[in-house]
Amino acid sequence: MDLPFPVQEVNEGAARLQVPEVPRRKGPGTAGPWPFYNPTMRVNRDLSAVVLAKWPRPLRSALDGLAACGAWGIRMRLETRLDRVAFNDRSDIAARLIRENLRRNRIDGEVTSLDFVSHIQSHRYDFVDIDPFGPPTPFLGAFFKRASVGAGFGVTATDTAVLGGTYPEACIRRYGARPLRCPQGPEIGLRILLGYCSARAADSGNSIRPILSFAAEHFLRVVGIVERRSRPSLSFVAYREDEGFVQVREGERDAIGPLWMGPLQDPALVRRLAPSEWTHPESARLLSTIQGEADLPPFFVTTDELASRERGSPPKLTSFLEGLRDRGHRAARTHFHPRGIRTDAPYDEILSVFRERMPSGSTGGSGPAS
């Protein structure tokens, strides 16, 4: 294969791939003249493949809309029930590499070198994946304008510093929403991304239903279905020291959003998912944590925050969980934060259990327990 850069062979999932041989580091990666491949995005493709293999309705066709070297589209074809996967990337060099990777994996697929917006305006698929280098916003309006009811979609955002509140003005410009830099920033960012998808679907009289949504490494990922118009699950919230996150009106000084306040997952479907023979152990552990929190309410607390508030040492996470469950509440670890707990307990009850479970003598005191 004649390419203007050296290549190396990698194995990912069921796929054998030729990818550009370039220096790599952890994180979102940097743009270059070669078709992009980031091995740290394997967890994205691992979980997406598990979901598509159990999709709730028949899928006949899919598009890897910004395909780069074709890693995700090839895995779709090899690891799911899809018989037809098309690949699009505006780079002619990427198209050549995709064709070589298709040949190596002994599968076929249509390969085009078009601008995504132009391509989606003239083609229809049962599932469309949008995984760009950079923010997905330039592509979502075109997709949702053409998407029919029942169409599936996958969207990846790697601009996590913007969505997570480091650059709030950029988030307002791109997504029309105000973020918040805090431990819950990744969940807020994911809800901003879902809110943007919901708004673009509403432009065409439709709505969305998330099937699986999560944060990992340096990206946010949404996999969902376009549905008939329903009332959007969008709201504004603010953080209150003695209440946690509460719903507020648009325009209040500390309001963040608009945020998608519906479920991040389809709990019944997500709990039926199981790792495949190609799922990396790290991805399987992430899936297990997501399954545990799938039907719990928005937003989580961290033992770090609560310990700072109470001016003392936090209890062990297992003890905190046990205390909440002993009082009849549901509680689980969250995948968004290593010391985060998602629960249906009201905030005053969370504080009460936390104080009760703190190591003896560790508190500096902040008033009586609730």
C-alpha positions, -999 to +999 in steps of 0.1 A: +000+000+000+015+033-011+009+059+017+029+091+025+036+079+061+048+048+077+022+024+091+020-002+118-004-031+125-026-031+156-052-054+168-084-039+184-114-059+192-120-083+163-102-060+138-067-061+124-058-026+114-030-007+096-027+027+113-002+056+109+030+050+129+032+083+148+042+092+184+013+088+208+005+100+242-025+097+265-052+123+260-072+136+231-043+135+206-032+161+181-042+167+145-018+158+117-018+151+080-025+114+085-058+095+092-064+097+129-062+067+152-061+070+190-058+037+209-072+052+241-105+055+223-108+017+224-132+019+254-155+041+233-156+015+205-158-014+229-189-003+247-205+010+215-200-024+199-216-041+229-246-018+226-251-022+188-249-060+192-281-058+214-298-029+196-335-028+204-346-028+167-332-043+135-303-024+119-296-029+083-271-002+075-247+021+094-224+050+085-190+056+101-193+093+091-158+106+100-140+073+096-103+081+097-086+047+094-119+029+096-114+013+130-149+018+143-168+009+111-148-023+107-155-033+143-192-025+137-192-049+108-173-077+126-188-075+161-225-067+155-254-079+135-249-052+108-245-064+072-238-031+056-214-005+069-204+026+049-173+047+055-169+084+048-139+107+054-132+138+034-095+128+032-085+108+001-056+093+020-079+081+047-101+065+021-071+046+008-062+034+042-098+023+049-099+002+018-067-015+028-081-023+062-113-036+047-092-059+025-072-071+055-103-080+075-119-097+044-151-076+045-166-051+020-180-016+025-187+015+005-160+041+010-165+078+001-144+109+004-170+136+010-177+164+035-200+148+061-227+173+057-228+168+020-228+130+024-256+129+050-278+151+029-279+125+001-278+092+021-299+075+047-288+049+073-303+031+102-274+042+124-250+071+119-218+076+140-203+111+144-169+109+160-149+140+148-115+154+157-128+182+179-164+192+187-193+174+171-216+205+169-208+213+132-223+180+121-253+175+144-277+199+128-273+183+094-278+148+109-309+155+129-324+175+101-323+144+079-328+117+105-360+097+104-378+084+135-362+052+146-327+061+134-298+054+157-269+077+163-236+078+181-219+111+190-185+115+206-172+148+220-135+153+229-138+190+238-142+180+274-124+211+288-151+232+271-180+210+282-165+205+317-164+242+325-128+252+320-138+274+291-174+285+298-176+311+271-166+286+245-193+262+257-219+290+254-208+297+219-206+260+208-235+244+227-256+273+238-252+262+274-234+273+305-212+246+322-197+244+357-162+234+366-167+211+396-164+174+404-197+168+386-184+186+355-182+155+333-219+146+340-229+182+334-209+182+302-227+150+291-261+165+299-251+196+279-242+174+249-275+155+252-294+188+255-278+201+223-287+168+205-323+171+219-326+207+207-314+199+172-338+170+170-366+193+181-358+216+152-372+189+130-401+180+152-384+150+169-368+140+202-341+117+214-339+087+237-304+080+251-295+043+251-260+046+266-242+077+277-209+079+295-176+097+301-142+081+299-106+091+293-108+124+275-142+121+258-180+120+263-201+095+244-238+093+236-256+065+218-293+070+212-324+068+190-344+095+173-380+094+184-413+112+177-416+146+193-421+147+230-415+174+256-377+180+258-362+170+292-342+202+295-338+223+326-315+247+344-299+238+377-276+255+403-255+243+431-266+252+467-243+244+496-270+229+518-291+213+490-267+201+463-280+206+427-315+221+425-336+232+396-337+269+390-352+293+364-333+303+333-315+336+338-307+331+375-272+343+382-257+309+390-279+289+366-261+262+345-276+247+314-298+240+297-292+204+306-308+172+296-324+160+328-338+128+315-321+094+319-286+090+306-293+053+299-320+030+289-317+010+322-335-021+311-314-025+280-281-015+296-285-041+323-289-068+296-256-059+281-226-082+286-190-079+275-181-098+243-150-118+237-135-086+222-142-063+251-111-051+270-113-058+308-111-020+315-142-015+293-160-044+310-154-028+344-167+005+332-198-011+318-205-028+352-203+005+370-226+022+345-251-007+349-251-002+387-260+035+385-282+034+354-316+041+370-305+065+397-313+102+397-292+130+381-260+141+398-237+125+424-218+135+455-182+129+462-167+120+496-140+146+489-166+174+487-185+162+518-153+158+538-143+193+529-177+206+540-176+187+573-139+195+578-129+159+585-118+126+570-142+108+547-155+073+555-146+044+532-168+044+501-182+010+510-192+021+544-209+052+530-228+031+505-238+006+533-251+035+554-273+049+527-287+014+519-293+006+556-316+036+557-336+023+527-321+043+499-306+031+467-270+040+461-241+030+438-207+041+427-207+064+397-184+060+367-179+097+365-157+100+396-136+075+416-150+087+449-185+095+437-218+081+449-251+083+431-282+079+453-319+086+456-314+099+492-323+136+498-293+158+504-299+162+542-300+124+545-268+121+525-251+145+550-265+126+580-252+093+568-219+108+559-214+123+594-225+090+610-199+070+590-170+094+593-141+080+613-144+087+650-129+120+660-121+131+625-147+159+622-140+195+628-177+201+632-202+220+611-233+218+633-256+190+643-264+162+620-297+165+601 
